[in-house]
Amino acid sequence: MDNADTTVARRFVEATAHSPESVRASGHTLAWDVKPFPFKVYVDAPAVALAREVDPLGRRTMDALAAAAAPADRLTLRGLTALLYYSAGVTKKKSYPGGGEMLFRAAASTGALYQTEVYVVAGAVDGLAPGVYHFCPGDFVLRQLRAGDWRGTLAEAAADPALARRAATLVLTAIFWRNTWKYQARGWRHLYWDSGTMLANAVAVGDALGLAPRVLAGFVDAQVDRLLALDPDREATLELLPLGPEGPAAPPGGRLDAIAPEVMPLSSAEVDYPALREMQRASALPDAASVRAWRAAAVAPPAPPAGEAQALPPPPDGGRALDETIQRRGSTRRFAHVSLAASELAAALWAATRPLAGDVPEGLVESWLIVNAVESLEPGTYRYHAASHGLERGRRGDLRRLAAFLCLEQALAGDAAAVLFFLAPLDAVLATRGNRGYRLANLAAGVAGGRAYLAAYALGFGASGLTFYDRHVVDAFAPAAAGRHAIFVTALGRGAGARDGVLVSTTIQPPRGRT
Ligand SMILES: Cc1cc2nc3c(=O)[nH]c(=O)nc-3n(C[C@H](O)[C@H](O)[C@H](O)COP(=O)(O)O)c2cc1C
């Protein structure tokens, strides 16, 4: 299958679009007896227990989003541990009446299903032998899958020689069944949204620690999957995140023998979703030359405002410390009908549209909004222009009911102060980046949503990711949004406190062992 044959992505987008009719006709029910286990457990791989006291990050959230700290001269195991914890660690435990318990993690994830897995290809990490490791947030352990320095192999797969010199690279993957159990083939989109929210945290933390993180979405899929010993029908590599200073280059990649470490089954049975596997395979790149060509293809910048754009106040600096923001983050379950200040909305929009170092181009997604209650902004629709930090007005009026309808009839969006809709000019993105362009658009929107979450919790308000009726979202912004596709939605506002009438007690899990 060929990345340039974009009929696959177009068919997939159509087949997995939500509409009131498709949702009502779905008939899908949750098979609780085969709900996948939320942690990947290697049965006998050698374990490296991580320090149970995680270092504070020492930067305020808005400052970490604005600029990187001075470059660190080395990557230590303690720094790597902090990065893993604040990106993928267990940060909260909720207890439900009757004894139920759920573990929640640093980054938001569709349905709290946590299909994103994290691996580390380490070469020059102080305190950690070179090797390929899997991070398990459940017992807070790295398990070694391969010994030795594999950075040369990864650099070849990524067509980026710098990866052989960087101290380590995180590799994010996704286990399909964890998400498709609930969301079926549409879950493919969630793989990229959820790795995006995790990367929003990882990049902010990496920048706070001076580790110069870069997000790479271009690589030879089969080579990285093989390095990690993934079964590509069940789990796939999504992104790479090189970290730490450059040192002497690792030797070029040698022979990559197949390994088959034993893994605990996720559940007693799994359902296969061929449309998801087809979308993943059809967006793969076969060799390093294709990666280079794919990376070089330009994506058109977003169109400038058609009319007058209303300037927004500058985003405030500071906010909560980044580690505290991440510990407190949790999707708002009910919004109060209370206004946000224009500077608060401005902060979320600014954060969502920060450029991302790496090979994810700017201009893949545009930010459109429904404003319900923001001081000094009339309710209605708007488009945000990052270059001028301004809002272009669309139609006026109270659109709370419409916002709720668009978001799968969830009250959350009607109650929110503002709802951010990330839309992509999909034709242009597919024309230049092929099927993998659709990966990029979902990823970019996930990162944007994750950054909006960080800004919100840094400044003391709330956020929640949302799903949506695809075509109706674009129609809501007609005619200006013609030709766009809906990619992802994030609602912003102040929480109403009570959790939808359900009694829940929440314990923030401190970094393990910290009292
Ligand atoms: C991409 C994405 C889509 C989401 N969609 C919805 C949604 O449609 N409705 C909802 O109530 N919550 C939604 N959420 C919130 C998740 O349910 C929430 O992140 C998850 O339960 C974990 O909880 P936490 O964010 O409080 O840690 C979404 C989150 C993400 C990241």
The ligand as an SDF file (V2000), in Angstrom:
LIG
                    3D

 31 33  0  0  0  0  0  0  0  0999 V2000
   -8.7870   13.2590   22.5510 C   0  0  0  0  0  0  0  0  0  0  0  0
   -9.7490   13.2880   23.7050 C   0  0  0  0  0  0  0  0  0  0  0  0
  -11.1330   13.2100   23.4780 C   0  0  0  0  0  0  0  0  0  0  0  0
  -12.0070   13.2340   24.5720 C   0  0  0  0  0  0  0  0  0  0  0  0
  -13.3600   13.1920   24.3420 N   0  0  0  0  0  0  0  0  0  0  0  0
  -14.2130   13.2910   25.3960 C   0  0  0  0  0  0  0  0  0  0  0  0
  -15.6200   13.3480   25.1930 C   0  0  0  0  0  0  0  0  0  0  0  0
  -16.1080   13.3000   24.0570 O   0  0  0  0  0  0  0  0  0  0  0  0
  -16.4070   13.4770   26.2890 N   0  0  0  0  0  0  0  0  0  0  0  0
  -15.8970   13.5310   27.5510 C   0  0  0  0  0  0  0  0  0  0  0  0
  -16.6700   13.6440   28.5000 O   0  0  0  0  0  0  0  0  0  0  0  0
  -14.5600   13.4940   27.7730 N   0  0  0  0  0  0  0  0  0  0  0  0
  -13.7090   13.3730   26.7300 C   0  0  0  0  0  0  0  0  0  0  0  0
  -12.3540   13.3560   26.9420 N   0  0  0  0  0  0  0  0  0  0  0  0
  -11.8110   13.3680   28.3070 C   0  0  0  0  0  0  0  0  0  0  0  0
  -11.3620   11.9530   28.7040 C   0  0  0  0  0  0  0  0  0  0  0  0
  -12.4930   11.1860   29.0430 O   0  0  0  0  0  0  0  0  0  0  0  0
  -10.3700   12.0400   29.8590 C   0  0  0  0  0  0  0  0  0  0  0  0
   -9.1790   12.5910   29.3780 O   0  0  0  0  0  0  0  0  0  0  0  0
  -10.0660   10.6810   30.4730 C   0  0  0  0  0  0  0  0  0  0  0  0
  -11.1870   10.1660   31.1400 O   0  0  0  0  0  0  0  0  0  0  0  0
   -8.9220   10.7990   31.4600 C   0  0  0  0  0  0  0  0  0  0  0  0
   -9.2580   11.6690   32.5040 O   0  0  0  0  0  0  0  0  0  0  0  0
   -8.4620   12.9810   32.8690 P   0  0  0  0  0  0  0  0  0  0  0  0
   -8.3240   13.7770   31.6110 O   0  0  0  0  0  0  0  0  0  0  0  0
   -9.3260   13.6400   33.8990 O   0  0  0  0  0  0  0  0  0  0  0  0
   -7.1330   12.5760   33.3990 O   0  0  0  0  0  0  0  0  0  0  0  0
  -11.4800   13.3220   25.8740 C   0  0  0  0  0  0  0  0  0  0  0  0
  -10.1030   13.4070   26.0760 C   0  0  0  0  0  0  0  0  0  0  0  0
   -9.2410   13.3930   25.0000 C   0  0  0  0  0  0  0  0  0  0  0  0
   -7.7610   13.4990   25.2330 C   0  0  0  0  0  0  0  0  0  0  0  0
  1  2  1  0
  2  3  1  0
  2 30  2  0
  3  4  2  0
  4  5  1  0
  4 28  1  0
  5  6  2  0
  6  7  1  0
  6 13  1  0
  7  8  2  0
  7  9  1  0
  9 10  1  0
 10 11  2  0
 10 12  1  0
 12 13  2  0
 13 14  1  0
 14 15  1  0
 14 28  1  0
 15 16  1  0
 16 17  1  0
 16 18  1  0
 18 19  1  0
 18 20  1  0
 20 21  1  0
 20 22  1  0
 22 23  1  0
 23 24  1  0
 24 25  2  0
 24 26  1  0
 24 27  1  0
 28 29  2  0
 29 30  1  0
 30 31  1  0
M  END
$$$$
